Amino acid sequence: MSTVSVDLPWFARATRKFGAPAAFAAALIMSVPGEIHLAEVAGWSGDFAKLMPVCVSVYAASAAVMADVARRFDLPGRKSAQVGAVLALILAILAQDISHLIQLNYMNSSAVLVAAVSAIPGLVVAHLLHMGRGPRETAIEVEAPDVPESDEDQEDGQLSLIDMKTGEAKPRRGKRGRPAVAPEVIEAAAKELQARGEKVTGAALGEALGLSRRTGARYLRKVATTAAETG
């Protein structure tokens, strides 16, 4: 599968860079009064009630991100994380609706409502602890078979691709890798250059081996390292 570079128009880039974060911040700010009011209805007061937006809207956003990461990287508990993220979103929506209905006298508080709102912090803690069971790093480790080293690929600074679904290495098309040169062959080429009175450089060694000068320099470093260890 090849990749293409898409040049987005300026307004699309601006929307992605500035519009989405601005809308996200505005939505969080607008949710604050209703969630604080709902906390006050449930019996919290003062600074404690001001923490309810963190337990509802910020929690819903965090749960959505963590559930998406769990799905992408196949982390433990991904299904329950996704269910919890959906429930967190529903909770954030209902908190606004119920608060505004109470403020406009369309409904009154009740024991059931107070009990449900009072349970929010505990449920948030339990769900976040559940979703936090995954590894600290999100990188996937796969076992890939050994593939022949390609000097052309290293010249371009490119590596073979790894299929993240199967864990199999996929060499790039159109370039066949060359087998690595044995250390004794490299040493023999270096000694031959010295015998001819030539200076052993990466370029000279690469030319003697029929490889690129960068590969020759890399092999020269290997020879020097081996000599230092044995000497």
C-alpha positions as protocol buffer text, in pm:
chain_id: "A"
residue {
  index: 1
  type: MET
  ca { x: 0 y: 0 z: 0 }
}
residue {
  index: 2
  type: SER
  ca { x: 149 y: 332 z: -105 }
}
residue {
  index: 3
  type: THR
  ca { x: 96 y: 659 z: 77 }
}
residue {
  index: 4
  type: VAL
  ca { x: 19 y: 995 z: -77 }
}
residue {
  index: 5
  type: SER
  ca { x: 62 y: 1342 z: 62 }
}
residue {
  index: 6
  type: VAL
  ca { x: -254 y: 1554 z: 59 }
}
residue {
  index: 7
  type: ASP
  ca { x: -215 y: 1930 z: 68 }
}
residue {
  index: 8
  type: LEU
  ca { x: -516 y: 2057 z: 263 }
}
residue {
  index: 9
  type: PRO
  ca { x: -646 y: 2411 z: 196 }
}
residue {
  index: 10
  type: TRP
  ca { x: -555 y: 2676 z: 449 }
}
residue {
  index: 11
  type: PHE
  ca { x: -900 y: 2688 z: 610 }
}
residue {
  index: 12
  type: ALA
  ca { x: -897 y: 2311 z: 662 }
}
residue {
  index: 13
  type: ARG
  ca { x: -554 y: 2330 z: 826 }
}
residue {
  index: 14
  type: ALA
  ca { x: -668 y: 2621 z: 1044 }
}
residue {
  index: 15
  type: THR
  ca { x: -982 y: 2434 z: 1148 }
}
residue {
  index: 16
  type: ARG
  ca { x: -782 y: 2130 z: 1245 }
}
residue {
  index: 17
  type: LYS
  ca { x: -517 y: 2328 z: 1429 }
}
residue {
  index: 18
  type: PHE
  ca { x: -729 y: 2594 z: 1600 }
}
residue {
  index: 19
  type: GLY
  ca { x: -1098 y: 2520 z: 1545 }
}
residue {
  index: 20
  type: ALA
  ca { x: -1116 y: 2177 z: 1705 }
}
residue {
  index: 21
  type: PRO
  ca { x: -923 y: 2276 z: 2024 }
}
residue {
  index: 22
  type: ALA
  ca { x: -1131 y: 2593 z: 2055 }
}
residue {
  index: 23
  type: ALA
  ca { x: -1458 y: 2399 z: 2024 }
}
residue {
  index: 24
  type: PHE
  ca { x: -1332 y: 2143 z: 2276 }
}
residue {
  index: 25
  type: ALA
  ca { x: -1240 y: 2414 z: 2528 }
}
residue {
  index: 26
  type: ALA
  ca { x: -1572 y: 2596 z: 2474 }
}
residue {
  index: 27
  type: ALA
  ca { x: -1772 y: 2277 z: 2529 }
}
residue {
  index: 28
  type: LEU
  ca { x: -1588 y: 2206 z: 2855 }
}
residue {
  index: 29
  type: ILE
  ca { x: -1638 y: 2562 z: 2979 }
}
residue {
  index: 30
  type: MET
  ca { x: -2010 y: 2565 z: 2892 }
}
residue {
  index: 31
  type: SER
  ca { x: -2061 y: 2238 z: 3081 }
}
residue {
  index: 32
  type: VAL
  ca { x: -1916 y: 2376 z: 3404 }
}
residue {
  index: 33
  type: PRO
  ca { x: -2221 y: 2571 z: 3542 }
}
residue {
  index: 34
  type: GLY
  ca { x: -2468 y: 2288 z: 3490 }
}
residue {
  index: 35
  type: GLU
  ca { x: -2244 y: 2026 z: 3649 }
}
residue {
  index: 36
  type: ILE
  ca { x: -2165 y: 2249 z: 3945 }
}
residue {
  index: 37
  type: HIS
  ca { x: -2537 y: 2310 z: 3994 }
}
residue {
  index: 38
  type: LEU
  ca { x: -2606 y: 1937 z: 3978 }
}
residue {
  index: 39
  type: ALA
  ca { x: -2344 y: 1878 z: 4245 }
}
residue {
  index: 40
  type: GLU
  ca { x: -2504 y: 2143 z: 4466 }
}
residue {
  index: 41
  type: VAL
  ca { x: -2844 y: 1976 z: 4419 }
}
residue {
  index: 42
  type: ALA
  ca { x: -2689 y: 1648 z: 4538 }
}
residue {
  index: 43
  type: GLY
  ca { x: -2557 y: 1814 z: 4856 }
}
residue {
  index: 44
  type: TRP
  ca { x: -2206 y: 1930 z: 4774 }
}
residue {
  index: 45
  type: SER
  ca { x: -2123 y: 2293 z: 4840 }
}
residue {
  index: 46
  type: GLY
  ca { x: -1841 y: 2541 z: 4794 }
}
residue {
  index: 47
  type: ASP
  ca { x: -1521 y: 2420 z: 4634 }
}
residue {
  index: 48
  type: PHE
  ca { x: -1633 y: 2057 z: 4635 }
}
residue {
  index: 49
  type: ALA
  ca { x: -1917 y: 2128 z: 4394 }
}
residue {
  index: 50
  type: LYS
  ca { x: -1671 y: 2297 z: 4157 }
}
residue {
  index: 51
  type: LEU
  ca { x: -1491 y: 1964 z: 4112 }
}
residue {
  index: 52
  type: MET
  ca { x: -1793 y: 1798 z: 3951 }
}
residue {
  index: 53
  type: PRO
  ca { x: -1701 y: 1917 z: 3593 }
}
residue {
  index: 54
  type: VAL
  ca { x: -1374 y: 1729 z: 3631 }
}
residue {
  index: 55
  type: CYS
  ca { x: -1563 y: 1415 z: 3733 }
}
residue {
  index: 56
  type: VAL
  ca { x: -1804 y: 1444 z: 3439 }
}
residue {
  index: 57
  type: SER
  ca { x: -1687 y: 1633 z: 3128 }
}
residue {
  index: 58
  type: VAL
  ca { x: -1310 y: 1596 z: 3170 }
}
residue {
  index: 59
  type: TYR
  ca { x: -1361 y: 1233 z: 3268 }
}
residue {
  index: 60
  type: ALA
  ca { x: -1577 y: 1170 z: 2959 }
}
residue {
  index: 61
  type: ALA
  ca { x: -1308 y: 1318 z: 2730 }
}
residue {
  index: 62
  type: SER
  ca { x: -1032 y: 1119 z: 2901 }
}
residue {
  index: 63
  type: ALA
  ca { x: -1233 y: 797 z: 2887 }
}
residue {
  index: 64
  type: ALA
  ca { x: -1296 y: 844 z: 2515 }
}
residue {
  index: 65
  type: VAL
  ca { x: -924 y: 888 z: 2443 }
}
residue {
  index: 66
  type: MET
  ca { x: -819 y: 597 z: 2664 }
}
residue {
  index: 67
  type: ALA
  ca { x: -1083 y: 370 z: 2509 }
}
residue {
  index: 68
  type: ASP
  ca { x: -962 y: 461 z: 2160 }
}
residue {
  index: 69
  type: VAL
  ca { x: -601 y: 382 z: 2256 }
}
residue {
  index: 70
  type: ALA
  ca { x: -712 y: 51 z: 2408 }
}
residue {
  index: 71
  type: ARG
  ca { x: -891 y: -39 z: 2084 }
}
residue {
  index: 72
  type: ARG
  ca { x: -605 y: 63 z: 1855 }
}
residue {
  index: 73
  type: PHE
  ca { x: -337 y: -125 z: 2049 }
}
residue {
  index: 74
  type: ASP
  ca { x: -552 y: -417 z: 2161 }
}
residue {
  index: 75
  type: LEU
  ca { x: -490 y: -351 z: 2531 }
}
residue {
  index: 76
  type: PRO
  ca { x: -652 y: -552 z: 2812 }
}
residue {
  index: 77
  type: GLY
  ca { x: -1006 y: -447 z: 2901 }
}
residue {
  index: 78
  type: ARG
  ca { x: -1061 y: -263 z: 2573 }
}
residue {
  index: 79
  type: LYS
  ca { x: -1427 y: -368 z: 2539 }
}
residue {
  index: 80
  type: SER
  ca { x: -1526 y: -256 z: 2886 }
}
residue {
  index: 81
  type: ALA
  ca { x: -1323 y: 63 z: 2832 }
}
residue {
  index: 82
  type: GLN
  ca { x: -1528 y: 140 z: 2521 }
}
residue {
  index: 83
  type: VAL
  ca { x: -1854 y: 69 z: 2704 }
}
residue {
  index: 84
  type: GLY
  ca { x: -1741 y: 290 z: 2991 }
}
residue {
  index: 85
  type: ALA
  ca { x: -1650 y: 571 z: 2750 }
}
residue {
  index: 86
  type: VAL
  ca { x: -1999 y: 560 z: 2597 }
}
residue {
  index: 87
  type: LEU
  ca { x: -2158 y: 565 z: 2943 }
}
residue {
  index: 88
  type: ALA
  ca { x: -1933 y: 857 z: 3040 }
}
residue {
  index: 89
  type: LEU
  ca { x: -2056 y: 1052 z: 2737 }
}
residue {
  index: 90
  type: ILE
  ca { x: -2417 y: 974 z: 2825 }
}
residue {
  index: 91
  type: LEU
  ca { x: -2348 y: 1086 z: 3183 }
}
residue {
  index: 92
  type: ALA
  ca { x: -2205 y: 1418 z: 3061 }
}
residue {
  index: 93
  type: ILE
  ca { x: -2513 y: 1480 z: 2844 }
}
residue {
  index: 94
  type: LEU
  ca { x: -2762 y: 1385 z: 3116 }
}
residue {
  index: 95
  type: ALA
  ca { x: -2585 y: 1604 z: 3370 }
}
residue {
  index: 96
  type: GLN
  ca { x: -2652 y: 1910 z: 3155 }
}
residue {
  index: 97
  type: ASP
  ca { x: -3010 y: 1812 z: 3075 }
}
residue {
  index: 98
  type: ILE
  ca { x: -3108 y: 1737 z: 3436 }
}
residue {
  index: 99
  type: SER
  ca { x: -2941 y: 2050 z: 3570 }
}
residue {
  index: 100
  type: HIS
  ca { x: -3118 y: 2278 z: 3323 }
}
residue {
  index: 101
  type: LEU
  ca { x: -3453 y: 2106 z: 3377 }
}
residue {
  index: 102
  type: ILE
  ca { x: -3422 y: 2165 z: 3751 }
}
residue {
  index: 103
  type: GLN
  ca { x: -3314 y: 2527 z: 3707 }
}
residue {
  index: 104
  type: LEU
  ca { x: -3614 y: 2601 z: 3483 }
}
residue {
  index: 105
  type: ASN
  ca { x: -3856 y: 2420 z: 3717 }
}
residue {
  index: 106
  type: TYR
  ca { x: -3942 y: 2144 z: 3472 }
}
residue {
  index: 107
  type: MET
  ca { x: -3849 y: 1883 z: 3733 }
}
residue {
  index: 108
  type: ASN
  ca { x: -3756 y: 1861 z: 4100 }
}
residue {
  index: 109
  type: SER
  ca { x: -3478 y: 1688 z: 4283 }
}
residue {
  index: 110
  type: SER
  ca { x: -3541 y: 1347 z: 4433 }
}
residue {
  index: 111
  type: ALA
  ca { x: -3372 y: 1088 z: 4649 }
}
residue {
  index: 112
  type: VAL
  ca { x: -3291 y: 880 z: 4342 }
}
residue {
  index: 113
  type: LEU
  ca { x: -3128 y: 1176 z: 4169 }
}
residue {
  index: 114
  type: VAL
  ca { x: -2923 y: 1267 z: 4477 }
}
residue {
  index: 115
  type: ALA
  ca { x: -2805 y: 907 z: 4515 }
}
residue {
  index: 116
  type: ALA
  ca { x: -2713 y: 881 z: 4146 }
}
residue {
  index: 117
  type: VAL
  ca { x: -2514 y: 1207 z: 4144 }
}
residue {
  index: 118
  type: SER
  ca { x: -2342 y: 1118 z: 4471 }
}
residue {
  index: 119
  type: ALA
  ca { x: -2219 y: 793 z: 4316 }
}
residue {
  index: 120
  type: ILE
  ca { x: -2043 y: 968 z: 4025 }
}
residue {
  index: 121
  type: PRO
  ca { x: -1698 y: 1023 z: 4187 }
}
residue {
  index: 122
  type: GLY
  ca { x: -1672 y: 662 z: 4300 }
}
residue {
  index: 123
  type: LEU
  ca { x: -1774 y: 528 z: 3960 }
}
residue {
  index: 124
  type: VAL
  ca { x: -1524 y: 759 z: 3787 }
}
residue {
  index: 125
  type: VAL
  ca { x: -1239 y: 639 z: 4008 }
}
residue {
  index: 126
  type: ALA
  ca { x: -1329 y: 273 z: 3951 }
}
residue {
  index: 127
  type: HIS
  ca { x: -1348 y: 310 z: 3573 }
}
residue {
  index: 128
  type: LEU
  ca { x: -1025 y: 506 z: 3543 }
}
residue {
  index: 129
  type: LEU
  ca { x: -840 y: 249 z: 3753 }
}
residue {
  index: 130
  type: HIS
  ca { x: -981 y: -24 z: 3529 }
}
residue {
  index: 131
  type: MET
  ca { x: -867 y: 149 z: 3209 }
}
residue {
  index: 132
  type: GLY
  ca { x: -525 y: 220 z: 3359 }
}
residue {
  index: 133
  type: ARG
  ca { x: -432 y: -149 z: 3362 }
}
residue {
  index: 134
  type: GLY
  ca { x: -262 y: -126 z: 3021 }
}
residue {
  index: 135
  type: PRO
  ca { x: 115 y: -89 z: 2972 }
}
residue {
  index: 136
  type: ARG
  ca { x: 278 y: 250 z: 3019 }
}
residue {
  index: 137
  type: GLU
  ca { x: 406 y: 245 z: 2663 }
}
residue {
  index: 138
  type: THR
  ca { x: 168 y: 214 z: 2367 }
}
residue {
  index: 139
  type: ALA
  ca { x: 423 y: 71 z: 2124 }
}
residue {
  index: 140
  type: ILE
  ca { x: 352 y: -279 z: 1998 }
}
residue {
  index: 141
  type: GLU
  ca { x: 631 y: -535 z: 2016 }
}
residue {
  index: 142
  type: VAL
  ca { x: 624 y: -798 z: 1742 }
}
residue {
  index: 143
  type: GLU
  ca { x: 856 y: -1081 z: 1648 }
}
residue {
  index: 144
  type: ALA
  ca { x: 991 y: -1033 z: 1297 }
}
residue {
  index: 145
  type: PRO
  ca { x: 1192 y: -1291 z: 1104 }
}
residue {
  index: 146
  type: ASP
  ca { x: 1548 y: -1208 z: 1003 }
}
residue {
  index: 147
  type: VAL
  ca { x: 1561 y: -1047 z: 662 }
}
residue {
  index: 148
  type: PRO
  ca { x: 1869 y: -995 z: 441 }
}
residue {
  index: 149
  type: GLU
  ca { x: 2031 y: -661 z: 493 }
}
residue {
  index: 150
  type: SER
  ca { x: 1981 y: -422 z: 205 }
}
residue {
  index: 151
  type: ASP
  ca { x: 2258 y: -173 z: 140 }
}
residue {
  index: 152
  type: GLU
  ca { x: 2037 y: 26 z: -96 }
}
residue {
  index: 153
  type: ASP
  ca { x: 1771 y: 63 z: 172 }
}
residue {
  index: 154
  type: GLN
  ca { x: 2031 y: 185 z: 420 }
}
residue {
  index: 155
  type: GLU
  ca { x: 2157 y: 438 z: 170 }
}
residue {
  index: 156
  type: ASP
  ca { x: 1808 y: 590 z: 158 }
}
residue {
  index: 157
  type: GLY
  ca { x: 1771 y: 567 z: 536 }
}
residue {
  index: 158
  type: GLN
  ca { x: 1472 y: 332 z: 494 }
}
residue {
  index: 159
  type: LEU
  ca { x: 1389 y: 13 z: 679 }
}
residue {
  index: 160
  type: SER
  ca { x: 1174 y: -284 z: 595 }
}
residue {
  index: 161
  type: LEU
  ca { x: 809 y: -251 z: 688 }
}
residue {
  index: 162
  type: ILE
  ca { x: 645 y: -469 z: 952 }
}
residue {
  index: 163
  type: ASP
  ca { x: 283 y: -571 z: 918 }
}
residue {
  index: 164
  type: MET
  ca { x: 138 y: -482 z: 1260 }
}
residue {
  index: 165
  type: LYS
  ca { x: -144 y: -736 z: 1218 }
}
residue {
  index: 166
  type: THR
  ca { x: 63 y: -1043 z: 1131 }
}
residue {
  index: 167
  type: GLY
  ca { x: 401 y: -938 z: 1273 }
}
residue {
  index: 168
  type: GLU
  ca { x: 573 y: -1036 z: 947 }
}
residue {
  index: 169
  type: ALA
  ca { x: 845 y: -830 z: 788 }
}
residue {
  index: 170
  type: LYS
  ca { x: 763 y: -691 z: 445 }
}
residue {
  index: 171
  type: PRO
  ca { x: 1070 y: -580 z: 244 }
}
residue {
  index: 172
  type: ARG
  ca { x: 1015 y: -285 z: 17 }
}
residue {
  index: 173
  type: ARG
  ca { x: 932 y: -371 z: -341 }
}
residue {
  index: 174
  type: GLY
  ca { x: 1185 y: -326 z: -619 }
}
residue {
  index: 175
  type: LYS
  ca { x: 1498 y: -370 z: -406 }
}
residue {
  index: 176
  type: ARG
  ca { x: 1655 y: -702 z: -324 }
}
residue {
  index: 177
  type: GLY
  ca { x: 1867 y: -715 z: -11 }
}
residue {
  index: 178
  type: ARG
  ca { x: 2222 y: -837 z: -19 }
}
residue {
  index: 179
  type: PRO
  ca { x: 2349 y: -1086 z: 238 }
}
residue {
  index: 180
  type: ALA
  ca { x: 2580 y: -939 z: 497 }
}
residue {
  index: 181
  type: VAL
  ca { x: 2952 y: -975 z: 423 }
}
residue {
  index: 182
  type: ALA
  ca { x: 3136 y: -1215 z: 653 }
}
residue {
  index: 183
  type: PRO
  ca { x: 3391 y: -1054 z: 890 }
}
residue {
  index: 184
  type: GLU
  ca { x: 3679 y: -1259 z: 749 }
}
residue {
  index: 185
  type: VAL
  ca { x: 3604 y: -1131 z: 399 }
}
residue {
  index: 186
  type: ILE
  ca { x: 3611 y: -773 z: 526 }
}
residue {
  index: 187
  type: GLU
  ca { x: 3942 y: -829 z: 705 }
}
residue {
  index: 188
  type: ALA
  ca { x: 4089 y: -991 z: 394 }
}
residue {
  index: 189
  type: ALA
  ca { x: 3989 y: -692 z: 182 }
}
residue {
  index: 190
  type: ALA
  ca { x: 4139 y: -453 z: 436 }
}
residue {
  index: 191
  type: LYS
  ca { x: 4468 y: -645 z: 443 }
}
residue {
  index: 192
  type: GLU
  ca { x: 4478 y: -649 z: 63 }
}
residue {
  index: 193
  type: LEU
  ca { x: 4443 y: -271 z: 56 }
}
residue {
  index: 194
  type: GLN
  ca { x: 4728 y: -240 z: 309 }
}
residue {
  index: 195
  type: ALA
  ca { x: 4943 y: -477 z: 105 }
}
residue {
  index: 196
  type: ARG
  ca { x: 4899 y: -251 z: -199 }
}
residue {
  index: 197
  type: GLY
  ca { x: 5003 y: 48 z: 9 }
}
residue {
  index: 198
  type: GLU
  ca { x: 4659 y: 205 z: -1 }
}
residue {
  index: 199
  type: LYS
  ca { x: 4493 y: 371 z: 294 }
}
residue {
  index: 200
  type: VAL
  ca { x: 4206 y: 167 z: 436 }
}
residue {
  index: 201
  type: THR
  ca { x: 3907 y: 401 z: 428 }
}
residue {
  index: 202
  type: GLY
  ca { x: 3535 y: 341 z: 412 }
}
residue {
  index: 203
  type: ALA
  ca { x: 3527 y: 438 z: 45 }
}
residue {
  index: 204
  type: ALA
  ca { x: 3821 y: 214 z: -45 }
}
residue {
  index: 205
  type: LEU
  ca { x: 3683 y: -81 z: 150 }
}
residue {
  index: 206
  type: GLY
  ca { x: 3340 y: -37 z: -4 }
}
residue {
  index: 207
  type: GLU
  ca { x: 3488 y: -26 z: -354 }
}
residue {
  index: 208
  type: ALA
  ca { x: 3695 y: -339 z: -285 }
}
residue {
  index: 209
  type: LEU
  ca { x: 3384 y: -525 z: -167 }
}
residue {
  index: 210
  type: GLY
  ca { x: 3165 y: -389 z: -445 }
}
residue {
  index: 211
  type: LEU
  ca { x: 2947 y: -197 z: -200 }
}
residue {
  index: 212
  type: SER
  ca { x: 2865 y: 166 z: -132 }
}
residue {
  index: 213
  type: ARG
  ca { x: 3111 y: 388 z: 51 }
}
residue {
  index: 214
  type: ARG
  ca { x: 2867 y: 425 z: 344 }
}
residue {
  index: 215
  type: THR
  ca { x: 2843 y: 48 z: 380 }
}
residue {
  index: 216
  type: GLY
  ca { x: 3221 y: 26 z: 350 }
}
residue {
  index: 217
  type: ALA
  ca { x: 3258 y: 278 z: 633 }
}
residue {
  index: 218
  type: ARG
  ca { x: 3017 y: 77 z: 847 }
}
residue {
  index: 219
  type: TYR
  ca { x: 3212 y: -244 z: 784 }
}
residue {
  index: 220
  type: LEU
  ca { x: 3537 y: -60 z: 858 }
}
residue {
  index: 221
  type: ARG
  ca { x: 3402 y: 38 z: 1199 }
}
residue {
  index: 222
  type: LYS
  ca { x: 3312 y: -326 z: 1264 }
}
residue {
  index: 223
  type: VAL
  ca { x: 3667 y: -434 z: 1179 }
}
residue {
  index: 224
  type: ALA
  ca { x: 3813 y: -168 z: 1410 }
}
residue {
  index: 225
  type: THR
  ca { x: 3579 y: -268 z: 1693 }
}
residue {
  index: 226
  type: THR
  ca { x: 3667 y: -638 z: 1652 }
}
residue {
  index: 227
  type: ALA
  ca { x: 4039 y: -561 z: 1647 }
}
residue {
  index: 228
  type: ALA
  ca { x: 4011 y: -353 z: 1963 }
}
residue {
  index: 229
  type: GLU
  ca { x: 3821 y: -627 z: 2145 }
}
residue {
  index: 230
  type: THR
  ca { x: 4063 y: -905 z: 2045 }
}
residue {
  index: 231
  type: GLY
  ca { x: 4374 y: -694 z: 2088 }
}
